[in-house]
Amino acid sequence: MTGASGRLRPDPRRKARFREIARGIVAKDRYNRKYGIAVDTAGAIAQALERAYRDGVRDDPAAAFQAPEQDDAGPLEWALIPPRPRDAFWSICLYTLGRDTDLPRDGHLAP
């Protein structure tokens, strides 16, 4: 689909994957700076951009830029949830259900 500007909508899964990669680069940079380890953030960003470009060229360029339609009735994909709400939800689940995985839950959260 195209937006008001005539540009194709970005693929939300690819966008989420890129955000996770960027988040990892920033976290590694902060950790390395904190402990005095050599930092090559520009190199890590360049590698990520090169990988993204290769992925875009390798995929069918027409299909790569067309985002699939979202099913509003179904569950939201885990990767598409922003990291802070995702972490908060995960913490609530651990608090509510505990870390014991031996309890049968029929594949869903049950109180």
C-alpha positions as CSV (number, residue, x, y, z in Angstrom):
1,M,0.0,0.0,0.0
2,T,1.0,3.6,-0.4
3,G,0.7,6.3,2.1
4,A,-0.3,9.9,1.6
5,S,3.1,10.8,0.2
6,G,2.9,7.9,-2.4
7,R,5.7,6.0,-0.7
8,L,5.3,2.3,0.1
9,R,4.7,1.4,3.7
10,P,7.8,-0.2,5.4
11,D,7.6,-3.8,6.5
12,P,7.0,-3.8,10.3
13,R,8.9,-7.0,10.8
14,R,12.0,-5.7,9.1
15,K,11.7,-2.4,10.9
16,A,11.5,-4.3,14.3
17,R,14.5,-6.4,13.4
18,F,16.5,-3.2,12.5
19,R,15.5,-1.6,15.7
20,E,16.7,-4.6,17.7
21,I,20.0,-4.5,15.8
22,A,20.4,-0.8,16.5
23,R,19.5,-1.4,20.2
24,G,22.2,-4.0,20.4
25,I,24.8,-1.7,18.8
26,V,24.0,1.1,21.3
27,A,24.0,-1.3,24.3
28,K,27.4,-2.7,23.3
29,D,28.8,0.8,22.8
30,R,27.6,1.8,26.3
31,Y,29.0,-1.3,27.9
32,N,32.3,-0.9,26.2
33,R,32.6,2.7,27.1
34,K,31.7,2.0,30.7
35,Y,34.4,-0.6,31.1
36,G,37.1,1.2,29.0
37,I,37.0,-1.3,26.1
38,A,37.8,-0.1,22.6
39,V,34.7,1.2,20.8
40,D,34.0,0.9,17.1
41,T,30.4,2.1,16.9
42,A,30.8,3.6,13.4
43,G,32.1,0.2,12.1
44,A,29.2,-1.7,13.7
45,I,26.7,0.7,12.2
46,A,28.4,0.4,8.8
47,Q,28.3,-3.4,9.0
48,A,24.6,-3.3,9.9
49,L,23.9,-0.9,7.0
50,E,25.8,-3.2,4.6
51,R,23.9,-6.2,5.8
52,A,20.6,-4.4,5.4
53,Y,21.5,-3.3,1.9
54,R,22.5,-6.9,0.9
55,D,19.2,-8.2,2.4
56,G,17.3,-5.7,0.3
57,V,19.1,-6.4,-2.9
58,R,18.9,-10.2,-2.3
59,D,15.2,-10.1,-1.7
60,D,12.9,-9.2,-4.5
61,P,13.0,-5.4,-4.4
62,A,9.3,-5.1,-5.3
63,A,8.3,-7.5,-2.5
64,A,10.8,-6.2,0.0
65,F,9.2,-2.8,0.2
66,Q,5.6,-4.0,0.4
67,A,4.4,-4.6,3.9
68,P,2.0,-7.4,4.4
69,E,-1.5,-6.5,5.7
70,Q,-1.8,-6.7,9.4
71,D,-4.6,-8.9,10.8
72,D,-6.3,-6.7,13.4
73,A,-8.3,-9.6,14.8
74,G,-5.3,-11.9,15.6
75,P,-2.6,-11.6,18.2
76,L,0.2,-9.2,17.7
77,E,3.6,-10.6,16.9
78,W,6.1,-10.5,19.8
79,A,8.8,-8.7,17.7
80,L,6.3,-5.9,16.8
81,I,5.7,-4.9,20.4
82,P,8.0,-2.0,21.4
83,P,10.8,-3.1,23.8
84,R,9.6,-1.3,27.0
85,P,6.0,-2.6,26.9
86,R,7.3,-6.0,25.9
87,D,9.7,-6.1,28.9
88,A,7.0,-4.9,31.2
89,F,4.6,-7.5,30.0
90,W,7.2,-10.2,30.4
91,S,7.9,-9.1,33.9
92,I,4.2,-9.2,34.8
93,C,4.0,-12.7,33.3
94,L,7.0,-13.8,35.4
95,Y,5.5,-12.2,38.5
96,T,2.1,-13.7,38.0
97,L,3.0,-17.1,36.8
98,G,6.4,-17.5,38.3
99,R,9.4,-19.1,36.7
100,D,8.3,-22.7,37.2
101,T,7.7,-24.1,33.8
102,D,6.4,-27.5,35.0
103,L,2.8,-26.3,35.3
104,P,0.5,-27.2,32.4
105,R,-1.1,-24.1,30.9
106,D,-2.6,-25.4,27.6
107,G,-0.3,-23.0,25.6
108,H,-1.7,-19.8,27.0
109,L,-1.7,-17.7,30.1
110,A,-4.1,-19.0,32.6
111,P,-4.5,-17.7,36.2
